[in-house]
Amino acid sequence: MGRTEVNTVLPRRHAAAKALVLGAALALAVPGTAYANTVSVTVKTPGATAGPGSAFSEISTHADCGSGLISGGGINQATGTGASSNGNKINGISPSPDGSTEYLGTAGTVGTDVTHWLGIGGSGGAVNASFSSTPYALCFTSNLINHTQVVMNKIAAPTTSGTVGLVVATCPANTRLLGGGARITPASVGSLKPIASFPTFNNAGHDFGQKAAADGETNPDSWAAVGWNGGGGNSGNTTYAYAICSGNNINVSGTTVKVRFAEVSGPTSATAGQTVTVGCGGNDGKLVSGGAAISGGSVTTTDFTGPGSVGDHLNGSYPSDSGGAPVGDGTTTASYWTASTHTGGTSSAGTSSEAWALCADDGV
């Protein structure tokens, strides 16, 4: 009889234990459960590529992630000195599936789990041997956001000199914006360039992307690009915006991406440059991307306006140290982003320069 009681009790205890283990496993597997976002970011850069070596042309160079996925990227240009320095400009800072192919086709979700970043340098009517472009890829790994997607949007603009062509790419619902980029075509229009690439929100408060994300705002859902034409050809001009977003079906409700923003006046003199640097604070998490602009100012409170001269352009948008110097290949501690801007051959009254850093919270 005792044996019967023992044989009856042990299976019940065993079944109860199995039920507890199974219950715990099911609790961990419940869809929608949020987990800490443990993040690491490594900057990769191959160094400078010379050029363009001829007027009204462009060169393309790329930075590649050996591990991790692209969360953002940048470019820094060497321009030389004197009047010819006005001729070098950024034509593109954008993701690529293989380091050469561009996403220029139909708008929408154009790529997933991208690991390459393009830096495209262009020229106007003046060139010199000092011109070069250095691309930077921010290679992102996370225990939560282990897939990404690229959303592209485009606009046939700017169509006239001195007007902006602003286009916004928005992440799918329930995903998180990690970074973005900008591109213009064609390169043969030497006065055409992207003058802004920045995070924003697809909502009324930001005029659906016309106003940029401000310092301290969290979880922007869109990326804007602004094209600017100094008076060359207007037929076929196109501006592209790229948003790098977390993959679908990832619960990002427990993650936060914080915006850091800085704006300074200038450059205002002809053939002059300006830099502005902003960084992630101690409690903001890891730097995952950044943006840059040269504008008419007050970009977070009013709709974006062009700078004071049609020749104004960008020469850099890149991860840096606190003093604005670009970081080196393999850096894992970058926490600042720098924008480098430049005027053309005329003065530029009322012009401002802006930089954005996007910082992802880190569960570590």
NULUM-615540 format. One record per residue (C-alpha): residue in one letter; y, x, z; residue number from 1. Coordinates in Angstrom, 1 decimal, decimal comma, padded with zeros to 4 digits. Layout:
N
- a  Y  X  Z  NUM;
...
END
This chain:
364
- m  000,0  000,0  000,0  1;
- g  002,3  002,9  000,9  2;
- r  001,5  004,5  -002,5  3;
- t  002,4  001,2  -004,1  4;
- e  005,8  001,2  -002,4  5;
- v  006,5  004,8  -003,2  6;
- n  005,6  004,3  -006,9  7;
- t  007,8  001,2  -007,0  8;
- v  010,9  002,9  -005,4  9;
- l  010,9  006,2  -007,4  10;
- p  011,1  004,6  -010,8  11;
- r  014,0  002,5  -009,6  12;
- r  015,9  005,5  -008,4  13;
- h  015,1  007,4  -011,6  14;
- a  016,4  004,4  -013,6  15;
- a  019,6  004,2  -011,5  16;
- a  020,2  007,9  -012,1  17;
- k  019,7  007,5  -015,8  18;
- a  022,1  004,6  -015,8  19;
- l  024,8  006,6  -014,1  20;
- v  024,4  009,5  -016,6  21;
- l  024,4  007,1  -019,5  22;
- g  027,4  005,3  -018,1  23;
- a  029,3  008,5  -017,7  24;
- a  028,5  009,5  -021,3  25;
- l  029,6  006,2  -022,6  26;
- a  032,9  006,4  -020,7  27;
- l  033,6  009,8  -022,4  28;
- a  032,8  008,4  -025,8  29;
- v  034,9  005,2  -025,5  30;
- p  037,2  005,1  -028,6  31;
- g  040,9  005,3  -027,7  32;
- t  040,4  007,6  -024,7  33;
- a  043,3  010,1  -024,6  34;
- y  042,7  013,8  -023,8  35;
- a  045,0  016,7  -023,1  36;
- n  046,3  018,5  -026,2  37;
- t  045,4  022,2  -025,8  38;
- v  047,4  024,0  -028,4  39;
- s  047,6  027,6  -029,8  40;
- v  049,7  028,7  -032,7  41;
- t  049,6  032,0  -034,6  42;
- v  052,2  033,0  -037,1  43;
- k  050,9  034,6  -040,4  44;
- t  053,1  036,4  -043,0  45;
- p  052,2  038,8  -045,8  46;
- g  055,6  040,3  -045,9  47;
- a  058,2  040,2  -048,7  48;
- t  057,7  039,5  -052,4  49;
- a  060,5  040,9  -054,6  50;
- g  062,5  038,7  -056,9  51;
- p  063,6  036,7  -058,7  52;
- g  064,5  039,4  -061,2  53;
- s  066,2  037,2  -063,7  54;
- a  068,8  034,4  -063,6  55;
- f  067,8  030,7  -063,4  56;
- s  064,2  031,5  -062,3  57;
- e  062,0  031,5  -059,2  58;
- i  059,2  033,4  -057,6  59;
- s  056,4  031,9  -055,4  60;
- t  054,7  033,6  -052,5  61;
- h  052,4  032,3  -049,8  62;
- a  051,2  032,8  -046,2  63;
- d  047,7  031,8  -045,3  64;
- c  045,8  030,8  -042,2  65;
- g  042,5  032,6  -041,6  66;
- s  041,8  030,1  -038,8  67;
- g  043,5  026,9  -037,7  68;
- l  045,5  024,5  -039,9  69;
- i  049,1  024,5  -041,1  70;
- s  051,5  022,7  -038,7  71;
- g  054,6  024,1  -040,4  72;
- g  056,0  027,1  -042,1  73;
- g  059,1  028,8  -043,3  74;
- i  060,8  031,5  -045,4  75;
- n  063,3  034,3  -045,0  76;
- q  065,2  035,9  -047,9  77;
- a  066,8  039,2  -048,5  78;
- t  069,9  038,7  -050,6  79;
- g  071,7  042,1  -050,8  80;
- t  075,5  042,3  -050,5  81;
- g  078,5  041,5  -052,6  82;
- a  079,1  038,6  -055,0  83;
- s  075,5  038,8  -056,4  84;
- s  074,2  037,7  -053,0  85;
- n  075,4  034,2  -053,8  86;
- g  072,7  034,0  -056,5  87;
- n  069,6  033,9  -054,2  88;
- k  068,5  030,7  -052,7  89;
- i  065,5  028,8  -051,3  90;
- n  063,8  026,6  -053,9  91;
- g  060,9  025,5  -051,8  92;
- i  059,2  025,7  -048,4  93;
- s  056,0  023,6  -048,7  94;
- p  052,3  023,3  -048,0  95;
- s  049,7  024,1  -050,6  96;
- p  045,9  023,5  -050,9  97;
- d  045,2  027,0  -052,2  98;
- g  048,3  029,2  -052,0  99;
- s  049,5  028,5  -055,6  100;
- t  049,1  024,8  -056,4  101;
- e  051,9  022,5  -055,4  102;
- y  052,0  018,8  -054,4  103;
- l  054,3  017,5  -057,1  104;
- g  052,4  014,5  -058,4  105;
- t  052,1  010,9  -057,1  106;
- a  053,7  010,3  -053,7  107;
- g  051,6  009,5  -050,7  108;
- t  048,9  011,3  -048,8  109;
- v  048,3  014,3  -051,0  110;
- g  046,2  016,7  -048,9  111;
- t  044,1  017,2  -045,8  112;
- d  043,4  020,1  -043,5  113;
- v  045,8  022,4  -045,4  114;
- t  045,8  026,1  -044,6  115;
- h  048,4  027,6  -047,0  116;
- w  052,2  027,7  -047,1  117;
- l  054,5  028,4  -050,0  118;
- g  057,8  030,2  -049,9  119;
- i  059,6  029,8  -053,2  120;
- g  062,8  031,8  -053,9  121;
- g  065,2  030,9  -056,7  122;
- s  068,1  032,4  -058,5  123;
- g  071,4  031,1  -059,9  124;
- g  073,5  033,0  -062,4  125;
- a  073,4  036,3  -060,5  126;
- v  070,5  038,5  -059,4  127;
- n  070,0  042,0  -057,9  128;
- a  067,2  044,2  -056,9  129;
- s  067,5  043,3  -053,2  130;
- f  066,3  039,8  -053,7  131;
- s  063,0  038,9  -051,9  132;
- s  061,3  036,1  -050,0  133;
- t  059,0  036,3  -047,0  134;
- p  056,9  033,2  -046,3  135;
- y  055,6  032,3  -042,8  136;
- a  052,7  030,0  -041,9  137;
- l  052,3  028,5  -038,4  138;
- c  048,5  028,2  -037,9  139;
- f  047,7  025,5  -035,4  140;
- t  044,6  024,9  -033,4  141;
- s  044,1  022,1  -030,9  142;
- n  041,1  020,6  -029,1  143;
- l  042,5  017,1  -029,9  144;
- i  044,3  017,3  -033,3  145;
- n  041,6  019,0  -035,3  146;
- h  042,5  017,4  -038,6  147;
- t  045,8  017,1  -040,5  148;
- q  047,2  015,4  -043,6  149;
- v  050,2  016,0  -045,8  150;
- v  052,4  013,1  -046,9  151;
- m  054,7  013,7  -049,8  152;
- n  057,6  011,6  -051,1  153;
- k  060,1  012,4  -053,9  154;
- i  063,3  011,2  -055,4  155;
- a  064,9  011,8  -058,9  156;
- a  068,1  013,2  -057,4  157;
- p  070,7  014,7  -057,0  158;
- t  072,0  013,4  -060,3  159;
- t  075,6  014,5  -060,1  160;
- s  077,4  017,5  -058,7  161;
- g  078,5  017,3  -055,0  162;
- t  076,1  014,4  -054,1  163;
- v  073,0  014,7  -051,9  164;
- g  069,5  013,6  -052,9  165;
- l  067,8  012,7  -049,6  166;
- v  064,2  011,7  -049,5  167;
- v  062,0  010,9  -046,5  168;
- a  058,2  011,3  -046,0  169;
- t  056,8  009,3  -043,2  170;
- c  053,5  009,8  -041,3  171;
- p  050,9  007,0  -041,2  172;
- a  050,9  004,8  -038,1  173;
- n  049,3  006,2  -035,0  174;
- t  049,5  009,8  -036,1  175;
- r  051,8  012,6  -034,9  176;
- l  054,3  014,5  -037,0  177;
- l  053,8  018,3  -036,6  178;
- g  056,2  019,7  -039,3  179;
- g  057,3  019,5  -042,8  180;
- g  059,0  021,0  -045,8  181;
- a  061,2  020,6  -048,9  182;
- r  061,1  021,5  -052,6  183;
- i  063,4  021,0  -055,7  184;
- t  062,6  021,2  -059,4  185;
- p  063,4  022,4  -062,0  186;
- a  064,1  026,1  -061,3  187;
- s  066,1  026,4  -064,5  188;
- v  069,0  024,5  -062,9  189;
- g  070,3  027,5  -061,0  190;
- s  072,8  025,4  -058,9  191;
- l  070,0  023,0  -057,6  192;
- k  068,6  023,8  -054,2  193;
- p  067,3  022,1  -051,0  194;
- i  070,0  022,3  -048,4  195;
- a  068,1  020,6  -045,6  196;
- s  064,6  020,2  -044,2  197;
- f  064,4  018,4  -040,9  198;
- p  062,5  016,0  -038,6  199;
- t  063,7  012,4  -038,3  200;
- f  062,6  008,8  -037,6  201;
- n  061,9  006,0  -040,0  202;
- n  063,9  003,5  -037,9  203;
- a  067,2  001,7  -037,9  204;
- g  068,6  004,0  -035,2  205;
- h  068,3  007,0  -037,5  206;
- d  069,2  004,9  -040,6  207;
- f  065,7  005,4  -041,8  208;
- g  065,9  009,1  -042,1  209;
- q  069,5  009,5  -043,0  210;
- k  070,3  010,8  -039,5  211;
- a  068,3  013,7  -038,2  212;
- a  066,3  013,9  -034,9  213;
- a  068,5  015,0  -032,1  214;
- d  067,9  017,5  -029,3  215;
- g  065,4  016,2  -026,7  216;
- e  064,1  013,3  -028,8  217;
- t  060,3  012,9  -028,8  218;
- n  057,7  012,1  -031,4  219;
- p  059,6  011,9  -034,7  220;
- d  057,5  010,2  -037,4  221;
- s  059,2  011,5  -040,6  222;
- w  060,5  014,6  -042,4  223;
- a  063,6  014,6  -044,6  224;
- a  064,5  016,9  -047,5  225;
- v  068,0  017,1  -049,1  226;
- g  068,7  018,3  -052,6  227;
- w  072,1  019,6  -053,6  228;
- n  073,5  020,4  -057,0  229;
- g  076,4  022,7  -057,7  230;
- g  077,1  021,3  -061,2  231;
- g  074,4  022,5  -063,5  232;
- g  072,0  020,2  -065,4  233;
- n  071,3  016,9  -063,9  234;
- s  068,5  015,5  -066,0  235;
- g  065,1  015,7  -064,4  236;
- n  066,3  017,0  -061,0  237;
- t  063,8  016,1  -058,3  238;
- t  063,7  016,6  -054,5  239;
- y  060,5  016,5  -052,6  240;
- a  059,9  016,0  -048,9  241;
- y  056,6  016,9  -047,1  242;
- a  055,5  015,6  -043,7  243;
- i  052,6  017,4  -042,0  244;
- c  050,8  014,8  -039,8  245;
- s  047,8  014,6  -037,5  246;
- g  044,7  013,2  -039,1  247;
- n  043,7  009,5  -039,0  248;
- n  041,6  008,1  -036,1  249;
- i  042,8  010,7  -033,6  250;
- n  044,2  009,2  -030,4  251;
- v  047,5  011,0  -030,0  252;
- s  048,9  008,7  -027,3  253;
- g  048,7  011,3  -024,7  254;
- t  050,5  014,0  -026,8  255;
- t  054,2  014,6  -027,1  256;
- v  056,2  016,5  -029,8  257;
- k  059,7  017,3  -028,6  258;
- v  062,7  018,1  -030,8  259;
- r  065,0  021,0  -030,0  260;
- f  068,2  021,1  -032,1  261;
- a  071,3  023,3  -032,4  262;
- e  074,4  023,1  -034,6  263;
- v  077,2  025,7  -035,2  264;
- s  080,2  025,7  -037,4  265;
- g  080,3  027,8  -040,6  266;
- p  079,9  029,6  -042,8  267;
- t  083,4  028,9  -044,2  268;
- s  084,4  032,0  -046,1  269;
- a  083,3  032,7  -049,6  270;
- t  080,2  035,0  -049,9  271;
- a  079,4  034,7  -046,2  272;
- g  076,4  033,9  -044,1  273;
- q  075,6  032,2  -040,8  274;
- t  072,6  031,9  -038,6  275;
- v  071,7  029,4  -035,8  276;
- t  068,7  029,7  -033,5  277;
- v  067,0  027,1  -031,2  278;
- g  063,9  027,3  -029,1  279;
- c  061,3  025,4  -027,1  280;
- g  062,0  025,2  -023,4  281;
- g  059,5  026,2  -020,7  282;
- n  058,1  022,7  -020,3  283;
- d  058,2  021,7  -024,0  284;
- g  054,9  023,3  -025,1  285;
- k  054,2  025,5  -028,1  286;
- l  056,4  025,9  -031,2  287;
- v  054,6  024,3  -034,1  288;
- s  057,3  024,1  -036,8  289;
- g  061,0  024,0  -037,5  290;
- g  063,7  023,0  -039,9  291;
- a  067,1  024,0  -041,2  292;
- a  070,2  022,7  -042,9  293;
- i  073,7  023,5  -044,2  294;
- s  075,8  020,3  -044,1  295;
- g  079,0  018,5  -043,4  296;
- g  078,1  018,4  -039,7  297;
- s  077,1  015,9  -037,1  298;
- v  073,8  015,3  -038,7  299;
- t  072,2  013,7  -035,7  300;
- t  074,9  011,0  -035,2  301;
- t  076,0  010,2  -038,8  302;
- d  074,3  009,9  -042,1  303;
- f  073,7  013,3  -043,7  304;
- t  076,6  014,6  -045,8  305;
- g  076,8  017,7  -048,0  306;
- p  078,6  020,9  -047,0  307;
- g  082,1  021,9  -048,0  308;
- s  081,2  023,7  -051,2  309;
- v  078,7  022,9  -054,0  310;
- g  077,6  026,5  -053,9  311;
- d  076,4  026,4  -050,3  312;
- h  072,7  027,0  -049,8  313;
- l  069,9  028,0  -047,4  314;
- n  068,4  031,6  -047,3  315;
- g  066,1  031,1  -044,3  316;
- s  064,1  028,8  -042,1  317;
- y  061,6  030,7  -040,0  318;
- p  060,0  031,4  -036,6  319;
- s  062,0  034,0  -034,7  320;
- d  062,8  035,6  -031,4  321;
- s  065,7  034,5  -029,3  322;
- g  068,1  036,7  -031,2  323;
- g  067,2  035,2  -034,6  324;
- a  065,0  038,1  -035,8  325;
- p  061,8  037,0  -037,7  326;
- v  058,6  037,4  -035,8  327;
- g  055,8  039,6  -037,2  328;
- d  052,3  038,8  -038,6  329;
- g  049,9  037,7  -035,9  330;
- t  052,5  036,6  -033,3  331;
- t  051,1  034,1  -030,9  332;
- t  054,1  033,7  -028,6  333;
- a  056,9  032,6  -031,0  334;
- s  059,1  029,9  -029,4  335;
- y  062,3  030,0  -031,5  336;
- w  063,3  028,8  -034,9  337;
- t  066,2  030,2  -037,0  338;
- a  068,2  028,8  -039,9  339;
- s  070,0  031,2  -042,2  340;
- t  072,8  029,7  -044,4  341;
- h  075,2  031,1  -047,0  342;
- t  078,2  030,0  -049,0  343;
- g  078,7  030,6  -052,7  344;
- g  081,6  032,2  -054,4  345;
- t  084,2  029,8  -052,8  346;
- s  085,3  029,0  -049,3  347;
- s  083,6  026,1  -047,6  348;
- a  085,8  024,2  -045,1  349;
- g  084,1  021,9  -042,6  350;
- t  080,6  023,3  -043,1  351;
- s  078,0  023,4  -040,4  352;
- s  074,6  025,0  -040,0  353;
- e  071,7  023,5  -038,1  354;
- a  068,2  024,4  -036,8  355;
- w  065,4  022,4  -035,4  356;
- a  062,3  023,4  -033,4  357;
- l  059,3  021,1  -032,9  358;
- c  057,4  021,8  -029,7  359;
- a  054,0  020,3  -029,0  360;
- d  052,9  019,8  -025,4  361;
- d  050,0  022,0  -024,2  362;
- g  047,4  020,9  -021,7  363;
- v  046,8  024,4  -020,5  364;
END
